[in-house]
Structures are given as C-alpha cells and as structure tokens.
Amino acid sequence: MEKNKKSSTTKKISIAKIGLLLLFCVFLSCNKKGAGKAEYKLVQGKQTTSTFISPLVQIADEKGFFSEYSLDVETQLVDRSGSFEAVSAGKLDFLTFELVPHLSYGAQGADEILFGGTLTGGMAVMANKNVAEEVKDVRNWKGKTIGVKLLSTSELVSKYVLREEYGFKIDDEVKYKFYNENEPLIAAVSKGSVDIAFVSSSFVDSAVSQGVVYLFPEVDLQKDYVCCRQVANGSCFNSNKEAFKRLLKGEIRAYKIYKENEKEAVDSIVRATHQDEDFVRRTYYSPETSQGAIYNPDPNFNGVLGDYQILLDWNYVPRGVELSDFYNISVYADALSEVIAEFPNEQFYKDMWAYFLENNDKHPEFNYKKL
C-alpha cells in the first residue's frame, strides 16, 4: 500500500459516512421490549468472512443464561469494512471483535461505547517458507516486510515491541503492508510479497496448507496483549444499560464454564454453531492452535489505555478525546456484582472481581472496593 494512502486511511479515519445519525434507537432493536418472549433484545454483528463470535456469547445463549435474564441476542452478518460504521450509526447494537477501529472512531467523536472484553492474544506470527528459518529470531527482522490487517492490534503490538525492545526504526529498517482480511494477507506471505504475517488463530491451518510456516504465537512478543473488545452504539447503550448488563451477566456465567469445564464449553459451542468438535477445541483450547487466546468479558480499561496511548504517540488518532469519554466500566461492575450476589458461594466470581479491581483502576470514574 502506498504510504500516502495508508496515512489517509489509518491516521485520519473519516467518519463522514456516518452522516447525521438519523437512525435513532427507537426505530431499532435496541431498547425494544416485548420482542418475542424476551423483555430485552440486542443485535450483534458477525463478520461474513469469519467464523468468529465470542464463545462466551455462544455459551451463554446455548446454556439459556440470556433467557434467564429475559434477553434475546440476535446475530446479523456484516462486512468488516462496514461493521464499525454500522455500530456508530445504530444499525447494530454491538460487536465483539477488533479494537483499533473502535478506538479510532471513538477518538473522533463517533457514537460508540466500549463496555466489555472479548479476548487477549489469539494471533499467530507466520512467515514465507524462504525466510522462515531466519526470522524465527526477531532480531533478524531488520530489512523485512511485515503484513498485518489494516488497523489491527497486531500492528500496534509489533511496532511497539520492535521499536522499544529491538530498537528498529519503523518504516525504515522494517516496513509494513496492510490488508483488509486474513485471506489476502495469507496469499501475500505465501507468495513472498511480505516476509512475515500476523494471522488470526482460526486461519493458521489454512495458511499452513498454502505453504506458510508457523513461527510462534504473538503473545511471545507481548504477553497477554489486549485485543478484541465489546463495543456498542453509544445512544442505545446509554438509554438501555439494563439490556447490556444482562448481556454481561450471561457472559460472566459463561466465562466460568469456559475456564472450569472445557468439555461442557466445547459441547455447548458445538451445539450452538454446528462446527466440528475438533475445530472448536483447537480454536479455543489447544495451546498449539489457540495462540494464547483468553476470552474474558472484563473491560480491562488499563490494558486498552496502553493501546490508546500508542495510537496517540503514532499520530494515528487526533488528540483531545480521553479514552474514558467513550469507555464504560460501570455496567460490567454492576453485572458482576449482581452475579456475585446471585451465587454468593462461588469463589470464581469473587476472583473475577479482584481481577476487575486490578485492571480497571486507571479509569477516572473508578470507585470500587474489595469485597
């Protein structure tokens, strides 16, 4: 991609397409009561080119947790390129994938609220077969071309690590090429158009089948880096926090199953998606293929604040908007508090509260205490 094109795309992402936001929540699914048997309904987006939806949403739905909380969660297929604007414009209630585009939109005043976590980790570092042995050592990346998805966390993580820990001059000693989807990125590294590529875990097998060599999980570059978050249309979120609280309560209970009972979680996801059991296990649990992914609904404001600062440092987003202006942690805190009250003898949820205290205390509205 030409440098000036990258600059206009990534540094100043126009939100003009969002228009005047003429689609108000009253006309949409958000905040509608009495839809079917559920008192509340939310519509999430799923990318047409990916099998991915948060497994916590899938487990919570399949196990009936959302039904217990009178919530119906509907899924709509969306193209990646239009999904972020769809949330800002209110055409979708929430998404559970990606981070950087939402930070970019939020920094420019788009009608979005980040309110929960999806995962940390989950990306693989892969290489063209002709340079694979050489670039197993990151110190040998000098002079190489790196392929990443446009506006991906992998770009931020790798640039930060290569600059701060290895002393490389970005765009001079290492160069970047940008792709909208995993498929063209994999094709590029297979053909040698790029030497190294950061690929989603669910595409590793496909990449290997095309002759690309797996190197290591991205968490080897930066441990537990924050990735996909949950983001909602801001107007709908603020007018219907009860629905989002119920969504998070279901995910919190699903998280317990995901962490404590692999078989139950896998079986639930298989029933929900009709995917192959081996594929589900490899995607979410296998150390070799999950790429260190951990699915946690906690907002982890502190971790995202670090990514936001990197965006500011690289002049990818305009200054003047604080992350906390479009980042809500209170609804998650309310949801977790209610689950703890509902299951007072479950230490797991109390441990989740301790994690919340540790990873969200940099939010200016943080006023929470130990149990």
N, C-alpha and C positions, 0 to 999 in steps of 0.2 A: 504494500500500500504506500502511496506517495506520502511524504512527510506532511505536506500542507493539508492533504485530505484527512490524515489521521488527526492533525491538530484541530481542524474544524469539527471533526466528529467527536473526539474524546475530550477535548479541553473545554469546549463551549457547546454542550449538547442543547440544541434548540428545543424549547418546549412550546414553540408557537403552535404546533399541531394540536396541542391540547385545546386550543380555542378558548371560548368563553365559558366552558363547563356548563353548557346548557342542560346537560342531563343531570338532574338533581336526584338525590337518593329516593325521594318519594315515588319516582317512576321506576325504580329499580328493585331488585330483590332485597337489598339491604334494608333492614328495619321493617320489613313486611311481616306482620303477624297473621296467624291463621292459615298459613300456606300448608295445605295438607293436614297431617296430624301434628306437625311441629309448630311450636309457637314462634320460633325464630328460624330464619333461613339465610344462609350465606352462599355466595357463588365464588368458587376458586378457579383460577386458570391453570391449565396444564399445557405445556408446550407440545405442539404437534410432532416435533422431531425427537421427542424424548419419552422414555417410559417413566420418567421420574415424577412422582408426587411424594411428599413427605410420608414415610412409612408410619409416622405417628398419627397422621390424619387417617390413613388407611386402616390401621389397627383400631383406632377409636371408633371409626364408623362401623367396621365389621363386628366389633365386640359389643356394639349397642350403647357406647358411652354417650354419644351425641344424642341419641334417642332419649336416654335417661334425663338429659338436660334440655329436652324439648327443642333440639336444634337439628335442622336439616342442612347438610352441606352438599351442594351440587357442584359438579365439575364441568367446565367448558374448555374445549380445545382452542388454543390461541397460538399464533405465530410468535416466535421470540421477539421479532423486530417490533411488533405492535403491542406486546403484552404490557410493557411498562406504561405506555400512554393510556392503555385501556383502564388500568387501575387509577391513574391520575384523573381521567375523565369520568370515572364512576361506572364504566361498562363492566368491570369486575369488582367484586368486593375485596378480594385479597389474593396474593400469590405467596408461594412458599419457596421460590427459587431465586437465586442470584442476589448480589448485594450492591456491587458498584453502580449499576444503572440507577438504582433507587437512591443511593447517596447523591448521585449527580443531579437527579431530578429534584430531590428534596432541597439541595443546596441552592437551587434556582427558584424555589418557592412553589413547586408543584404540590398539588393537593394529595399528599401521601403521608402516612404514618407508619413507621417501623414499630412493631409491638411484640415480637417474639423471635425465637431462634428456630432454625431448621437443622443445620449441621455445621460441624467444623471438620476440616480435612476433606477427603474424598476425591482428590485429584492425583493423577499419575504423571510422572516425568518419563517421556519416551524419546527415542532417537532413531534417526536414519541408520540403517544397518552398516553403512560405510564409515560412520564415525562413532558408533555406539561404544566400542571398547575404550576409545579415547575419552569420551565425555562422561564416562562413569564417575570420573573425578571432576568435580565442579570447577576446580582451578584451571581445567583445560577448556573452559567455555569461552575464553578470550578469543575473539575473532569469529565466533559462531553466530548463527542466526536462530532466534528463538520464535516459535509460533505459539500464539495464545488466542483464546477467544477475545474478541473486542470487548472492552470494559469488564474484564474478569478479575476476580480476586487474585488469580494466579499471576496476572501482570503486576499487581501491586506487591505481592509477596516476593516474587522473584526479583523484581527491580530493587526492592529494599535490601534483600539479602545479598544480592550481587554487588550492590554499591557499598553497603555498610560493613559486610563481613569479608568480602573478597576484594574490595577496592576497585572494581571495574567501573569504567566510565560508560554509562548507559548511552546508547545510540552512537557510540564511537567504537569502543572495544567489544561490545556486544550489541547486536541490532535485533529489533523486533518486527515481526509481521503479524497482522491481525486478521482474524477470520470470524464470521458470524456464527458458525456452527462447528460441531465436532467433526462432521464428515469431511468437509473441505480441508480442515486442519490436518486430519489423518492422511488424506491424499497428498497434501503438501510435504509432510515429513516422509511419507513413503517414497515419493519421487525425488526427494532431496532438495526441494525448494526451501525448506528450513531444515536445520540440523537437529534441533531439539523441539519437542512439543509438550505442552501441558494438556492432558486429555482427561475427561471425566471418567470415573471408575467404570461406569457401565459400558464404555466404548473401548476398554482395553483389549478385550478378546477380539473385537473387530479389527483393531489396529494391528495386533499380532498376526492375524490371519492375512494381512496385507503386507507382511514383511517388516513391520516396525518393531523395534526392540524395546522391551520394557527395561527401565533403569531402576527407579525407586519411587516410593510414594512422596508426594510433595511435602508431607509432614516431616520428612527428613531435612528439608530446607528450613522450615519454620514449624515448630511443634504446635499443634492444636490451633492453627490459624483459623480465624473466624471466616466462615463462608456464607452460604445462603441464609437469609433472614425471612421472616414473615412480614409482609407489608400490606397495608390496607388503604383503600380510598379514605382520605382524611375526613371528609364531611360525613361519610357513612359511619366511620369508626367513632367519631366524636358524638354522633347522635344515637348510636346504638351499641354502646360499650358492653351492655349485658350479653348480646349475642357473641361478641368476641371473647368475653370472659368465659362463656360456656364452651366455646371452641377450645380455649386453652385448658380448661378443666379436663376435657376429654383427652387432649394430647398429653397432659401431665400423667393421667392414669395409664395411657398407652405407653408412655416412656418407662414406667415401672415394669410393664410386661416386656418391652424391648430389652431392658437391661437385665432382668432377672430370669426370663424364661424364653430362651432362644427358640425352642420348638414351638411354643404357643404363638410367639410372634410370627415366625415363618409360616406356620399353618394359617394364621389369620390373614397375612398378606396374600398368600396363595389363593385363599377363598375369595378375597376382595378383588384380586386382579386377574386370576386365572393364569398367572405366569408359572413357569416351570419351577418346581421347588428348589432344584439345584441352583438355578439362576438367582432366585431370591436369597438363598443362603450365601452364595458367593458375593452378591451385591452388598448385603448388609452386615455380614458377619465374618466372612473369610478374611484372615489377615493378609493373604496374598492378593486378594482382588477388591477388597473394600477400600483400600488406600487410606486406612486410618480414619475413616469416616465415623463420626459420632453424632447421632441425632438427638438433640437436646432442645426442648422448647424455651429454655431460659433466654431472655433478651440479650444477655451479655453485652450491655452497653459499653463497658470498659474496653472489650476487645474491638468493637466496631469503632470506638473513638480513635483507636490507633490507626485503623484503616482510613478513617476520615481525615486524620492529620496528614497521612501520606498523600491523599488526593490534593489537599491544600498545598503541601510542600512542592508537588509537581505541577501546580497551577492547572490541575485538571478541572477544578470547580472554582467558582467565584467565592471570594471571602465575604463575610458579613452575616452569614446564617450559621447559627450554632447547631450542632447535631441534635442537641436536646430539644430544639424547636420542632423537630419532626420525629422524635423518638419517645415512645411512651413505655414506661416500665410499671406503671401503677396497676394496669388491668391484669398483667401477669401476676403481680404480687397479690391482688385480690383473689385471683383464681386459685393460686397455690394455697393461700390462707384458708379458703373455703374447703379445698380438698383435704388439708390437714385437719380441719375441724370435722370433716365427714369421716375420716379414717384416723382418729387420734392415736391409735396404737401402731401405726405404720411408720417405722423409723425412716424408711426410704424417702418419704415426702419431707420429713424434717431435715434430712440431709440435703434435699433439693433447696430448702430454704437457706441453709448455710451457704450453699453454692451461689444462690441469688445475692446474698449479702456481700459475698466476696467479689462478685463480678459485675456489680451494678452501682457501686457506691460512689462512682465519679459523676453520676447523673446529678445535676443541681437540685432536683426535687427529691433526692433520696433521703428518706427519714425513717428507715426501717430498723428494727432491733432484733437481737437474737431471741429465739423462742424461750 
